[in-house]
């Protein structure tokens, strides 16, 4: 009897162990599935990283191409503006991130001044120069803000343009370049 009892206890123990092993096998099978899924996702992530790298390179090339085209246009515009500004250099720049600077460097020793920081007279000159660079057919400008020194100098610059220029001012000047008709009211 004792042998039977011992055998029954062994059978119960083996059944409990078998039940535990089956549970562990299910957990192990699920873990294997998760490991396979994890490896699959890791592969997808690596492919996505490669796709992103390729897109970044392509995007960088397009940005460089755009910046080159914009740079050439801005250089041409600044040259046209400089032709009519009485002094200094206009500044038009666009950075890679799209920030834009519009300003005027009045002379070699001065710092560039942003358009918003220009005086009334400077804005009048800058606006007219920008109109010239943008190929306006007629430039109409009010020069009341210009002093006795800049008014004749500016008129001389505008006299060389191949567009119609209409200027008005409350200041009189005797230095009117050839090609301008003076109407006094």
C-alpha positions in Angstrom: 0.0 0.0 0.0 2.7 2.3 0.8 4.2 1.7 -2.6 0.9 2.6 -4.2 0.6 5.7 -2.1 4.2 6.6 -3.1 3.4 6.0 -6.7 0.2 8.1 -6.5 2.1 11.0 -4.9 4.7 10.7 -7.6 1.9 10.8 -10.3 0.4 13.9 -8.6 3.8 15.6 -8.4 4.5 14.7 -12.1 1.0 16.0 -13.1 1.7 19.3 -11.2 5.1 19.5 -12.8 3.6 18.8 -16.3 1.0 21.5 -15.7 3.8 24.0 -14.7 5.9 23.0 -17.7 2.9 23.4 -20.1 2.3 26.9 -18.7 6.0 27.7 -19.0 6.0 26.4 -22.6 3.1 28.8 -23.5 5.1 31.7 -21.9 8.2 30.5 -23.8 6.3 30.3 -27.1 4.8 33.8 -26.6 8.3 35.1 -25.8 9.7 33.5 -28.9 6.9 35.2 -30.9 7.7 38.5 -29.3 11.4 38.1 -30.0 10.6 37.4 -33.7 8.2 40.4 -33.8 10.9 42.5 -32.1 13.5 41.5 -34.7 11.0 42.3 -37.5 10.3 45.7 -36.0 14.0 46.3 -35.6 14.5 45.6 -39.3 11.6 47.9 -40.2 13.1 50.7 -38.0 16.5 50.2 -39.7 14.9 50.5 -43.1 13.1 53.7 -42.0 16.4 55.1 -40.7 18.0 54.5 -44.1 15.0 56.0 -45.9 15.3 59.1 -43.7 19.0 59.4 -44.4 18.3 59.2 -48.2 15.5 61.8 -47.9 17.8 64.1 -45.8 20.5 63.9 -48.5 18.0 64.6 -51.2 16.5 67.5 -49.2 20.0 68.9 -48.6 20.7 68.8 -52.3 17.5 70.6 -53.1 18.1 73.3 -50.4 21.6 73.8 -51.8 20.1 74.2 -55.3 17.5 76.6 -54.1 20.1 78.7 -52.2 22.3 78.8 -55.2 19.4 80.1 -57.4 18.3 82.6 -54.8 21.8 83.8 -54.2 22.3 84.5 -57.9 19.1 86.4 -58.0 19.9 88.4 -54.9 23.4 89.3 -56.2 21.8 90.6 -59.4 19.2 92.6 -57.5 21.8 94.1 -55.2 23.9 95.2 -58.2 20.9 96.9 -59.7 20.1 98.6 -56.4 23.7 99.7 -55.9 23.6 101.5 -59.3 21.1 104.0 -57.9 21.9 104.2 -54.2 24.0 107.4 -53.5 26.4 105.4 -51.3 27.1 102.0 -49.7 25.8 98.6 -50.4 22.3 97.1 -50.2 22.0 93.8 -48.4 19.5 91.1 -49.3 20.1 87.7 -47.8 18.2 84.5 -47.1 19.7 81.9 -44.8 19.3 78.2 -45.2 16.5 78.1 -42.6 14.5 80.8 -44.6 15.3 83.8 -42.4 15.5 87.0 -44.6 17.6 90.1 -44.0 17.0 93.3 -45.9 19.2 96.2 -45.1 21.8 98.8 -46.1 25.5 99.0 -45.3 26.0 102.8 -45.8 29.8 102.7 -45.9 32.8 100.4 -45.3 33.1 101.2 -41.6 29.4 101.1 -40.7 27.4 98.1 -39.7 24.5 97.0 -41.8 21.2 98.6 -40.8 18.0 96.5 -41.2 15.3 98.1 -43.4 13.2 98.7 -40.3 16.0 100.8 -38.8 16.5 103.1 -41.8 15.5 106.7 -41.5 12.7 108.1 -43.7 15.1 109.5 -46.3 17.1 106.3 -46.3 13.9 104.2 -46.9 12.9 106.5 -49.8 16.3 105.9 -51.5 16.2 102.2 -50.6 12.6 101.7 -51.9 13.4 103.4 -55.2 16.6 101.3 -55.6 14.5 98.2 -54.9 11.9 99.3 -57.5 14.8 99.6 -60.0 16.1 96.1 -59.2 12.6 94.7 -59.6 12.5 96.2 -63.1 9.8 98.8 -62.5 8.7 100.7 -65.7 8.1 103.9 -63.8 9.5 104.9 -60.5 7.6 107.5 -58.6 9.3 108.8 -55.5 8.8 111.6 -53.0 12.2 113.1 -52.0 11.2 115.5 -49.3 13.3 113.6 -46.7 16.5 114.1 -48.7 18.9 116.9 -47.7 20.5 119.4 -50.1 23.5 117.1 -50.6 21.7 113.8 -51.3 18.9 115.2 -53.5 21.2 116.2 -56.5 23.3 113.1 -56.0 20.2 110.9 -56.1 18.8 112.7 -59.1 22.1 112.1 -60.9 21.9 108.3 -60.2 18.3 108.1 -61.4 19.1 110.1 -64.5 21.2 107.1 -65.7 18.2 104.7 -65.5 16.3 103.5 -68.6 12.9 104.0 -66.9 10.7 106.9 -66.4 11.4 108.6 -63.0 9.0 111.0 -61.4 10.3 112.7 -58.3 8.7 115.2 -56.0 10.2 117.3 -53.3 9.4 120.4 -51.2 13.1 121.4 -51.6 14.4 123.3 -54.5 17.7 122.5 -56.1 19.7 124.1 -58.9 21.6 120.8 -59.6 19.1 119.1 -61.8 20.7 116.6 -64.1 20.1 116.6 -67.9 17.0 114.6 -68.8 14.8 115.8 -66.0 12.1 118.4 -66.5 11.5 120.6 -63.5 8.0 121.6 -62.7 7.6 124.1 -59.8 4.3 124.6 -58.1 
